[in-house]
Amino acid sequence: MRIVVNEIRKLFTVKIICLLLLVSFIVYQQFIMFEFKHFPNGRPLLDDFRATQKMLVDYGESMDTEEFKDFKKIKEQRIAEATAYLKSHEKMVAAGIDTYEKFSNMDLKNEKLAALHSKIIFEDYVDVFWEIQARDGIIDRYEHPERYNEHELTPKQNARMDALVENGSTKAIFTFMVFENYNVLIKYVAILIFLNIMIILMPLYIRDKRNHVELLQYTSKTGRSLFSHKLLTGLTASMIIITVQLAFFFFMYRGNDTSMFFPLPINSIFNIFVSWYDLTFIQYIVLTVICVYLLGIALVLVGAWISSIAPNYMTSVGLHVPLAFLVFGTGTTYLIENLTTIYLNPHLVPISFFIILVLSSLLFLWRYRREKVKNI
């Protein structure tokens, strides 16, 4: 254990820690902070989010027929408010637009009417008009559940979609923008984590080779066991990085105010994503976290192998480039961002992780056995 602790100290040098902090700062500023600062991103997404939050408060996790009637009544009240606003607007009254119905049917090819419409919607940002648009979208999706299954799918996918419509699962009040926002965030956080792991693992074996320490170590049985100790060091260091990064991310994620959606099913008529499994949002979050850890372990095994065969840092960087493209692109897209999606084979994720972990373990084991009998 003392050997592992000493090796961890050698990995987390002041220079490496500063580099990790710099990389994290750049990635957060360029890709992640936008999803925190601008959520929901613009209108009517903001109004859709507010309406959905009010639905959760008023109706609970789902909306039945009677509650839907109440939802439509509220929309009629907002239309009355919009009409009252138009009647108090001299220019709109002068243009003959004194009801919301007339406003929604305005001839926007007319420059004068288009200018009046633009002023209310895009300059004054009158909330009631945006809210009506958001409620119209929610009502349309609720009244047409058949659109949930309007894509060209395989018989198995169609059966899953039909089952969700029939059992009422699609009527859960779970909005697509919350799900998409989390998916975008966890993808970039995963990329940042994997980049940090690559940086921390690069000197794992190379440092000793450059200093010719192996010549001394390999003269004893205890010295040769350092090869496996270094792998344990890499795994421990990587688990520390993953845990710290995820802890910081979820601390920041609290600001998006989505905790009320955690117990809701992700399969909903209001969500674009469809899952093979009946997961709640919090269960989906936990599943993505588990996948980040599993992919991180596989990356440690491959990264340790690269560090053990690379004669110098330049070669190690060159070998990490294709690995980075594979992990940052395909890995995060299919094994983290789109978990359990109905548009992929339901066995893709478990089979992929099994193959990745087995192959990466065999790769490192092959190298380990060669190191045990290596002639110095």
JOCORJO-V437884 format. One record per backbone hydrogen bond with DSSP energy under -1.0 kcal/mol. CO is the residue of the C=O (numbers start at 0). NH is the residue of the N-H. Records with the same first field share a line. If there is no record, write none. Layout:
CO->NH  NH
This chain:
0->4
1->5
2->6
3->7
4->8
5->9
6->10
7->11
10->12
12->16
13->17
14->18
15->19
16->20
17->21
18->22
19->23
20->24
21->25
22->26
23->27
24->28
25->29
26->30  31
27->32
32->36
33->37
39->41
41->45
43->47
44->48
45->49
46->50
47->51
48->52
49->53
50->54
51->55
52->56
53->57
54->58
55->59
60->172
63->67
64->68
65->69
66->70
67->71
68->72
69->73
70->74
71->75
72->76
73->77
74->78
75->79
76->80
77->81
78->82
79->83
80->84
81->85
82->86
83->87
85->88
88->92
89->93
90->94
91->96
92->95
98->102
99->103
102->105
105->107
106->109
109->113
110->114
111->115
112->116
113->117
114->118
115->119
116->120
117->121  122
118->123
119->125
125->129
126->130
127->131
128->132
129->133
130->134
131->135
132->136
133->137
134->138
135->139
136->140
137->141
138->142
143->146
144->147
145->148
153->157
154->158
155->159
156->160
157->161
158->162
159->163
160->164
161->165
162->166
163->169
167->170
168->171
169->268
170->62
171->173
174->178
175->179
176->180
177->181
178->182
179->183
180->184
181->185
182->186
183->187
184->188
185->189
186->190
187->191
188->192
189->193
190->194
191->195
192->196
193->197
194->198
195->199
196->200
197->201
200->203
202->206
204->208
205->209
206->210
207->212
212->215  216
213->217
215->218
216->219
219->223
220->224
222->225
223->226
224->228
225->229
226->230
227->231
228->232
229->233
230->234
231->235
232->236
233->237
234->238
235->239
236->240
237->241
238->242
239->243
240->244
241->245
242->246
243->247
244->248
245->249
246->250
247->251
248->252
251->254
252->255
253->256
257->260
258->261
260->263
261->281
263->280
267->270
269->175
273->341
276->278
278->265
279->283
280->284
281->285
282->286
283->287
284->288
285->289
286->290
287->291
288->292
289->293
290->294
291->295
292->296
293->297
294->298
295->299
296->300
297->301
298->302
299->303
300->304
301->305
302->306
303->307
304->308
305->309
311->315
312->316
313->317
314->318
315->319
316->320
319->323
320->324
321->325
322->326
323->327
324->328
325->330
326->331
328->332
329->333
330->334
331->336
332->337
337->340
339->275
340->343
344->347
346->350
347->351
348->352
349->353
350->354
351->355
352->356
353->357
354->358
355->359
356->360
357->361
358->362
359->363
360->364
361->365
362->366
363->367
364->368
365->369
366->370
367->371
